[in-house]
Every structure is written in C-alpha cells, then in structure tokens.
Amino acid sequence: MTAVIAYRQGNAPFMKWVFWIFLFLYVAATTLLVVGKFGWFGQERDPISAVFLVPLGLPWNLLTDKIGLVNAGVSLIAPAVNLGIIYWFWKR
C-alpha cells in the first residue's frame, strides 16, 4: 500500500531510474547515429547507423511507417516521445 501511495505522490524511484536509463540510451544511440552518419573520429560512414534508435522509438516508428512518414527526423523524434511519456509517468 505504501508503494502505491509513494508512486501516486511522484516519489517512485523505479520510474526515475527508467527515465535516466532511457535518456542515457537515447543519447548514446543519437551519438552513434551522428558518428556513423558523418564519419567522425575516423569512422567509416555507415548507412544503418540509426538502427539503435529504432527499438527506442517503438511503437511510433511503426505508426509513422504505416502512414508514410518515413525519414530521419522521425527516427530522432520517436524516442523523445517515449522519453516524454516516461517523464510524465515519473512526475505524475
């Protein structure tokens, strides 16, 4: 019962950890995208460097694919939508 009360008051440490881990993975995947796309640090250019952003952006990547909005911007914004949802659950 106290866990439910603590969650409702926005003090859930679990959602805090989920948020920070997801944020770290999002930043790491975006960094790998930029390094692979522009060939920074002597890395060869990689056409599939955004592959790590795809699982972070599910289900929004699938939804935008079904309606025909497939581009690099969607790959970058979809995980941010999930991050916003996690943040909302954390602060709720």
Buried (B, 14 or more C-beta within 10 A) or exposed (E): EEEEEEBEEEEBEEBBEBBEEBBEBBEEBBEBBEBBBEEEEEEEEBEEBBBBBBEBBEEBBEEBEEEEEEEEEBBBBBBBEBBEEBBEBBEE
